[in-house]
Amino acid sequence: MNENLPLILMADDSVTDTDFALEALAEFNLTDQMHVVRDGVEALDFMCRRGKFAGRIGPDPTVLLLDINMPRLNGLEVLQRMKSEPELSRIPVVMLTSSSESPDLSESRRLGAIAYIVKPGKFKSFSSAIKIIGQFWGVLNVLQPVQRPFPRLSETED
């Protein structure tokens, strides 16, 4: 993976949905910019570079596409943990889920998700949604380099 390109992280236990997403992103040559994890624990491990991702090199995710209904740790729990960690709280989260339940939507927004997309049941509609997300986050969105909020004293001295 090219470190200058944005990284899209998708946390979803559905192989079908992630295969559809990769197929949709192929149109924009973004498949190499997407990494898939299968549950909430893997999502946090990937972002924190721990566990089986301890040696991971490359950029932090530009955006996290997060399913709610996953094993081990669900999407709302992942979102809650992310927003409590300064390094993870800056990663935008798009809920991409089959849940159209009002409490899930409300809780996602309360916890800081920037968008809530209910997965369409048909491939064409799902593919269109993924293309829009991928084109924005992988192509159009201009990223600001992450910088420390304040320089260290030794960095400001001549």
N, C-alpha and C positions, 0 to 999 in steps of 0.2 A: 504494500500500500504506500502511496505517495503521501508524505507527511504534510504537503502543501494543500492537499485536497480535503474537503470536509468528510467527516465520518458519521454515517447514520447507523445508530445502534437500534436494533429491533429486538424487543423481548416478547416472545410469543411462543407458546408451546405447540401451536398448530403448524404442522409441517406443510399442510395445504396452503394456509395463509402466507407463510413465509416464502414458499415456492412461487405463489402468485405475485407477491411483492417483488421478488427478485426478477421475475419475468417482466413485470411492468417497468422496473428501473433499467432493464437492459436497453430499452428504447433510447435512453439518455446516456448510455454507457456508464451507469452509476453502480452496477453490481459489485465492482471492486471496492466501492466506497461504503458498502453496507456490511455490517457484521450482525449475525443472529445469535441470540442466546435463548435458552428454552425455559427459563424460570427466573423468578425474582432474585434468588441468591446469586445465580450466574450474572445477572445484570449488575448487581452491586459489586461483585468480585471483579468483573470486567472494568468497570469505571474506577474502582479503587486499586486496580492492578494487584490483586491478591489471589490466593488459591491457585488454580490452574492458569490464571492470567498474570501471575506475579512477574514474569519476565516479559510481559507485553511491552513492545515499543510502538511508537506511533502516536497519533494525536488523540486527545480526548474526544468523546462524541460531540458533534455539533448539535445533534438533536437525538432524543430517545423516543422511539415509537413504542409505547408501552401498553400491553394487554392487561386487563384487570384480572381475569380468571386464569391464573397460572398456579402450578404446584409449588410447594415449599414456602414461597413468599408471594402474595398476590401483588398486583400492580399498585393498589392504593398503599400497601405497606412499603413498597419500594419508593413511591413518591414521597411518603411521609419521612422516610429515612434520608432520602436525598436532600430534602429541603431543610433538614436539621444539620447537614454537613456543609460548611462554607464552600469547600471545593466542588461539591456536587450540585449545590443549590443553583449555580449559574447555568447548568445545562438545561435547555428548554425541553419540556416533556409534552409530547402529543399523545393523549390517550387514544389508542386505536383498538377498539374492543367491540365485542358482540353485545355488550350490555347496554340496553337503552333505558335502564332503571334510573329514575330521577335521583334517588339517593347517591348512586355512583357518580352521576354527573355533578351534583352539588359538592360531594366530598372531593372529587378531582379538582374542581375549581378552587375550593377552599384551600386545598393543599398546594396550589400553585401551577397546575397544568395550564399550558397556554392554549390548548385546544382539546376538544373532545369529539372524536369521530366514531360513529357507530359503523362497524364493518358492514358494507352492503352484502346482501346474500348472493348476488350474481357476480361472476368473475369480471365482466366488463365494467360494472360500476365500481367494484373493489379496485380494479386495475386503474381506473381513472383517478380515484382518490389517491392511490399511492403515487401515481405519476405527478400529480399536483404537489404533493408533499416533497417528493424527491427532487422535482425541478426547482422548487423554492429553496430547500435546504441544501441541495447538492450543487446547484448551478447559480441561482439568482441572488441568494442572500450573501451580502458582503460581510465577511467576518472581521471583527476587531481582534487583534492579537491580545491575548491575556497578559496583563501586566500587573505587577504588585501595586497595591493602592498607594504606597509611599516608598520612596527610595530609602535604602539604608544609608546611614550617615557616611559610611566609607565610600559609597557610590557617588555622593555629592561633593566630597572633598577633592581638591585638585592635587 
